[in-house]
């Protein structure tokens, strides 16, 4: 199940990049293995967010993190 990040500003509409992903969805989005995705997170290449006991990744942040190197 994806969690949507909803901005407080009512002029800004949610976009596909404003979606939280699980580790599995992260791997599928990047077309890599789940293990490789885990390594990228461990190395600090991709930022993670904790939602309760779950770890999630914001799609727009994934793109931003990978572009900056």
Secondary structure, 3 states (H helix, E strand, C coil): CCEECCCCCCCCCCCCCCEEECHHHHHHHHCCCHHHHHHHHHCCCCCCEEECCEEEEEHHHHHHHHHHC
